[in-house]
Amino acid sequence: MRVMACVINWNTAHDLPGVVAALREQQDLAEVVVIDNASSDNSLGILSQLEGIRVIANEQNRGFAGAANQGVALAVELGAEAILICNPDVRLKPDYVQRAATALGADPRRASVAGKLWRSGVGGDGAILDSTGHLAFQTRLFRNRGEGQTDVGQYDEPGEVFGVSGAAALYRLAALQDVAINGEVFDEDLFAFFEDVDMDWRLRRQGWSCWYEPQACGWHERGGAGPRRSAFVEELNFANRFLVLAKNDDLGALRRGGLGLLFTSLLKAIDLAITEPAAFRAAWPRLRERWRTMRLKHRHIAGAATVSNSEIVNAWFLRFDYLNWIRTWYGRTRGARSTP
């Protein structure tokens, strides 16, 4: 299977040599492409010194979704069958692509493959899990399976999962093209964050599946300081959850999780208002501006779907651990209130 790798970069110059070196060591990779979203740091200077890669330098920040669409278009042009989309703070083992591509090719209805990602720099090498695929809950919250857990082999069995984290996602190009809306693969109205969950959901509506391959391993930094923890990031995280629901969900499927959605949404709104009031204020205009567009996309998805949304929710949306979530939320908000 011919695979192209696409790294999407914005102001993470320090991560670029490491991710490029790791990708160039991959056993089955046709080309490495780095798309820079108008970085203001020395990203382009660093990239000019790295060999064996193709660089696309955007004059404006097109967001993760827009850059991912550029990568998909280039992969199609180059005749690739699959695309590995990854963040700059990911480091993959040399056989990651080979193992993930083998898993993808094992079933023609597999749209994507998630590998096992550990949290880099936390708890020792390979000790703390970052993601083993996506989980979806009846409350319409979404999580990385295993995130923050010590890896003791509890996710060493391959199998189907709801979806794949965009940190290191291998996608079948034919599947991405199948769910494109008016030629757009990843939703650029989301800009960044939740675009991978949106893709998970849309692929399932078209009868595609996602596979977890634990032998494809790597590390992901996740979080940290700088632009990734800005008020804009928090604004996108809050608003995009509701935009993805407007686009993919429906009232019939919400009957079992509606109260949970209202409850968790209220707590998340309080959390954001306390910890990032500027992001809380900015999220509402973003929701208003894009809500109608998302509902129009919902009609397109529903009209083309081969699987009902209720089937997906019944099969994949799990019961939610409210007590643990409230404890986490309370700890965050109390910490924010005590910060001078």
C-alpha positions as CSV (number, residue, x, y, z in Angstrom):
1,M,0.0,0.0,0.0
2,R,1.4,3.4,-1.1
3,V,1.3,5.8,1.9
4,M,2.1,9.5,2.1
5,A,2.8,11.2,5.4
6,C,1.6,14.7,6.1
7,V,2.8,16.7,9.1
8,I,0.7,19.8,9.9
9,N,2.8,22.5,11.6
10,W,2.1,25.8,13.3
11,N,4.8,27.4,15.4
12,T,6.4,24.2,16.6
13,A,9.8,24.6,15.0
14,H,11.5,22.7,17.9
15,D,9.5,19.6,17.1
16,L,10.1,19.4,13.3
17,P,13.6,17.7,13.2
18,G,12.4,14.9,15.4
19,V,9.1,14.1,13.6
20,V,10.8,14.3,10.2
21,A,13.6,12.0,11.3
22,A,11.1,9.5,12.7
23,L,9.1,9.5,9.5
24,R,12.1,9.1,7.3
25,E,13.0,5.9,9.2
26,Q,9.6,4.4,8.3
27,Q,9.9,1.2,6.4
28,D,6.9,1.8,4.0
29,L,6.5,5.4,3.3
30,A,6.4,6.9,-0.2
31,E,6.8,10.6,0.7
32,V,7.0,13.0,3.7
33,V,5.2,16.3,3.3
34,V,5.2,19.1,5.9
35,I,2.5,21.8,5.6
36,D,3.3,25.0,7.5
37,N,0.3,27.1,8.5
38,A,2.0,30.6,8.3
39,S,4.2,30.0,11.4
40,S,5.7,33.1,13.0
41,D,8.6,31.2,14.5
42,N,11.6,29.7,12.7
43,S,9.7,26.7,11.3
44,L,10.4,27.5,7.7
45,G,14.1,28.1,8.5
46,I,14.3,24.7,10.2
47,L,12.4,23.0,7.4
48,S,14.8,24.4,4.8
49,Q,17.6,22.5,6.5
50,L,15.9,19.1,6.5
51,E,16.4,16.8,3.6
52,G,14.1,14.3,1.9
53,I,10.8,16.1,2.5
54,R,8.4,18.3,0.5
55,V,7.3,21.6,2.2
56,I,4.1,23.5,1.5
57,A,4.2,27.0,3.1
58,N,0.8,28.6,3.5
59,E,0.6,32.4,3.6
60,Q,-2.3,32.2,6.0
61,N,-3.2,29.8,8.7
62,R,-5.7,27.4,7.2
63,G,-6.1,25.4,10.5
64,F,-5.6,21.7,10.9
65,A,-8.6,20.9,8.7
66,G,-7.6,23.1,5.8
67,A,-4.0,21.9,5.9
68,A,-5.2,18.3,6.1
69,N,-7.3,18.8,3.0
70,Q,-4.2,20.1,1.2
71,G,-2.4,16.9,2.2
72,V,-5.2,14.7,1.0
73,A,-5.3,16.5,-2.4
74,L,-1.5,16.0,-2.8
75,A,-1.7,12.4,-1.8
76,V,-4.4,11.7,-4.4
77,E,-2.3,13.6,-7.0
78,L,0.8,11.4,-6.2
79,G,-1.2,8.2,-6.5
80,A,-1.1,7.2,-2.9
81,E,-3.7,4.8,-1.4
82,A,-3.5,6.1,2.2
83,I,-2.4,9.2,4.1
84,L,-0.8,9.4,7.5
85,I,-1.7,12.7,9.1
86,C,0.2,13.6,12.2
87,N,1.2,16.3,14.6
88,P,4.7,17.6,14.9
89,D,5.0,16.4,18.5
90,V,4.6,12.8,17.5
91,R,7.4,10.3,17.3
92,L,6.6,6.9,15.7
93,K,8.5,3.7,15.8
94,P,10.1,2.8,12.5
95,D,7.6,0.1,11.7
96,Y,4.5,2.2,12.6
97,V,3.4,2.8,9.0
98,Q,4.1,-0.8,7.9
99,R,2.0,-2.3,10.7
100,A,-0.8,0.3,10.4
101,A,-0.9,-0.1,6.6
102,T,-1.1,-3.9,6.9
103,A,-4.0,-3.5,9.2
104,L,-5.7,-1.1,6.9
105,G,-5.3,-3.3,3.9
106,A,-6.6,-6.4,5.7
107,D,-10.2,-5.3,5.3
108,P,-11.5,-3.2,2.3
109,R,-14.0,-1.4,4.6
110,R,-11.5,-0.2,7.1
111,A,-11.2,3.6,6.7
112,S,-8.6,4.3,9.3
113,V,-6.2,2.8,11.7
114,A,-5.2,3.9,15.2
115,G,-1.9,2.8,16.8
116,K,-0.9,2.8,20.4
117,L,0.4,6.2,21.5
118,W,2.2,6.7,24.7
119,R,2.6,10.1,26.5
120,S,6.1,11.3,25.8
121,G,8.2,12.5,28.7
122,V,5.8,11.2,31.3
123,G,6.3,8.3,33.7
124,G,9.2,6.8,31.7
125,D,9.4,5.3,28.2
126,G,6.1,3.8,27.2
127,A,4.6,3.9,30.7
128,I,1.6,6.3,30.3
129,L,-0.9,5.9,27.5
130,D,-1.9,8.8,25.3
131,S,-4.4,7.2,23.0
132,T,-5.5,3.8,21.7
133,G,-8.3,5.2,19.6
134,H,-11.4,7.3,20.3
135,L,-14.2,6.5,22.7
136,A,-17.7,8.1,22.3
137,F,-20.2,8.5,25.2
138,Q,-23.9,8.9,25.5
139,T,-23.3,12.4,27.0
140,R,-21.7,13.3,23.6
141,L,-18.3,13.6,25.2
142,F,-15.3,12.0,23.4
143,R,-12.1,10.7,24.9
144,N,-8.9,9.0,23.9
145,R,-9.2,5.4,25.1
146,G,-6.7,4.7,27.8
147,E,-5.5,8.3,28.1
148,G,-3.5,8.9,31.3
149,Q,-3.5,5.2,32.3
150,T,-0.4,3.2,33.0
151,D,0.2,0.8,30.2
152,V,0.1,-2.7,31.7
153,G,-1.0,-4.5,28.5
154,Q,-4.7,-3.7,28.9
155,Y,-4.9,-2.5,25.3
156,D,-2.6,-5.1,23.7
157,E,-5.4,-6.7,21.6
158,P,-6.2,-5.4,18.2
159,G,-9.8,-4.6,17.4
160,E,-12.4,-2.2,16.1
161,V,-12.8,1.2,17.9
162,F,-15.1,4.2,17.3
163,G,-12.4,6.3,15.7
164,V,-8.8,7.4,15.5
165,S,-6.9,10.4,17.1
166,G,-5.8,13.0,14.6
167,A,-2.4,13.0,16.3
168,A,-1.3,10.1,14.2
169,A,-4.1,8.9,11.9
170,L,-3.7,6.6,8.9
171,Y,-6.7,7.0,6.5
172,R,-7.7,5.2,3.4
173,L,-8.0,7.9,0.7
174,A,-11.0,6.2,-1.0
175,A,-12.9,6.4,2.4
176,L,-12.0,10.1,2.8
177,Q,-13.2,10.9,-0.7
178,D,-16.4,8.9,-0.1
179,V,-17.5,11.1,2.8
180,A,-16.4,14.5,1.3
181,I,-19.1,17.2,1.2
182,N,-19.0,19.2,-1.9
183,G,-15.4,18.1,-2.4
184,E,-14.3,19.1,1.1
185,V,-12.9,16.2,3.1
186,F,-12.1,17.6,6.6
187,D,-14.5,20.3,7.7
188,E,-12.7,23.7,7.4
189,D,-15.5,25.4,9.4
190,L,-14.1,23.6,12.4
191,F,-10.6,25.0,11.7
192,A,-9.0,22.8,14.3
193,F,-10.1,20.4,17.1
194,F,-12.9,17.9,16.8
195,E,-12.3,17.5,13.1
196,D,-11.1,13.9,13.8
197,V,-14.2,13.1,15.8
198,D,-16.3,14.6,13.0
199,M,-14.5,12.3,10.5
200,D,-15.0,9.3,12.7
201,W,-18.7,9.8,12.8
202,R,-19.1,10.6,9.1
203,L,-17.1,7.5,8.1
204,R,-19.4,5.3,10.2
205,R,-22.5,6.8,8.6
206,Q,-21.1,5.5,5.3
207,G,-20.4,2.0,6.7
208,W,-16.7,2.4,7.1
209,S,-14.9,1.1,10.2
210,C,-11.8,2.1,12.3
211,W,-9.2,-0.5,13.5
212,Y,-6.8,-0.4,16.5
213,E,-3.4,-1.9,15.9
214,P,-1.4,-2.1,19.1
215,Q,1.8,-3.2,17.3
216,A,1.9,0.3,15.6
217,C,3.4,2.3,18.4
218,G,4.6,5.9,19.0
219,W,4.8,8.8,21.4
220,H,2.7,12.0,21.6
221,E,3.6,15.0,23.7
222,R,0.0,16.5,24.0
223,G,-0.7,19.7,25.8
224,G,2.1,21.9,27.0
225,A,2.6,25.7,26.9
226,G,2.3,28.2,24.1
227,P,-0.3,28.4,21.3
228,R,-1.7,25.0,22.1
229,R,-3.1,26.2,25.4
230,S,-4.4,29.6,24.3
231,A,-7.8,31.1,24.7
232,F,-8.4,30.5,21.0
233,V,-7.8,26.8,21.5
234,E,-10.3,26.6,24.4
235,E,-12.8,28.5,22.3
236,L,-12.5,26.0,19.5
237,N,-12.7,23.0,21.8
238,F,-15.9,24.3,23.4
239,A,-17.7,25.5,20.3
240,N,-16.7,22.6,18.0
241,R,-18.2,20.0,20.2
242,F,-21.6,21.5,19.6
243,L,-21.0,22.1,15.9
244,V,-20.0,18.5,15.4
245,L,-23.3,17.4,17.2
246,A,-25.3,19.8,15.0
247,K,-23.7,18.2,11.9
248,N,-23.9,14.5,12.8
249,D,-26.4,13.9,15.6
250,D,-30.2,13.9,15.7
251,L,-33.0,14.2,18.3
252,G,-34.1,10.6,17.9
253,A,-30.6,9.3,18.9
254,L,-30.4,11.8,21.7
255,R,-33.3,10.4,23.7
256,R,-31.0,8.3,25.9
257,G,-28.3,10.8,26.4
258,G,-30.0,14.2,26.2
259,L,-30.0,14.9,30.0
260,G,-26.4,13.9,30.2
261,L,-25.6,16.2,27.3
262,L,-27.3,19.1,29.1
263,F,-25.6,18.4,32.4
264,T,-22.1,18.0,31.0
265,S,-22.5,21.0,28.8
266,L,-23.5,23.1,31.8
267,L,-20.5,22.1,33.7
268,K,-18.2,22.6,30.8
269,A,-19.6,26.1,30.3
270,I,-19.0,26.9,33.9
271,D,-15.5,25.5,33.7
272,L,-14.7,27.6,30.7
273,A,-16.3,30.8,32.1
274,I,-14.1,30.4,35.2
275,T,-10.8,29.3,33.6
276,E,-10.9,31.2,30.3
277,P,-13.6,33.9,30.3
278,A,-12.4,35.4,27.0
279,A,-12.8,32.0,25.3
280,F,-16.2,31.6,26.8
281,R,-17.4,34.9,25.4
282,A,-15.9,34.2,22.0
283,A,-17.3,30.7,21.6
284,W,-21.0,31.9,21.3
285,P,-20.5,34.1,18.2
286,R,-18.6,31.2,16.6
287,L,-21.5,28.9,17.3
288,R,-24.1,31.3,15.9
289,E,-22.1,32.0,12.7
290,R,-21.6,28.3,11.8
291,W,-24.8,26.6,13.2
292,R,-26.9,26.9,10.1
293,T,-24.0,25.7,7.9
294,M,-23.6,22.6,10.0
295,R,-27.3,21.9,9.8
296,L,-27.1,22.0,6.0
297,K,-24.2,19.6,6.1
298,H,-26.3,17.4,8.4
299,R,-28.9,17.1,5.6
300,H,-26.3,16.1,3.2
301,I,-24.9,13.4,5.5
302,A,-28.3,12.0,6.4
303,G,-29.3,11.9,2.8
304,A,-26.2,9.9,1.7
305,A,-25.9,7.7,4.8
306,T,-26.0,3.9,4.6
307,V,-26.1,3.5,8.4
308,S,-28.5,5.3,10.7
309,N,-27.2,7.5,13.4
310,S,-29.2,5.6,16.0
311,E,-27.4,2.4,15.0
312,I,-24.0,4.1,15.5
313,V,-25.1,5.6,18.9
314,N,-26.5,2.3,20.1
315,A,-23.3,0.4,19.1
316,W,-20.6,2.8,20.0
317,F,-21.7,5.5,22.5
318,L,-20.9,4.2,26.0
319,R,-22.3,5.0,29.4
320,F,-20.4,7.9,31.1
321,D,-18.6,7.9,34.5
322,Y,-20.1,11.1,35.9
323,L,-18.5,10.8,39.3
324,N,-14.9,10.7,38.0
325,W,-15.6,13.5,35.6
326,I,-17.1,15.7,38.2
327,R,-14.1,15.1,40.5
328,T,-11.8,16.1,37.7
329,W,-13.9,19.2,36.8
330,Y,-14.1,20.3,40.4
331,G,-10.4,20.0,40.8
332,R,-9.7,22.1,37.8
333,T,-12.2,24.9,38.7
334,R,-11.0,25.0,42.3
335,G,-7.4,25.3,41.1
336,A,-8.4,28.1,38.7
337,R,-10.2,30.1,41.5
338,S,-7.2,29.8,43.8
339,T,-4.8,31.1,41.1
340,P,-3.8,34.8,41.7
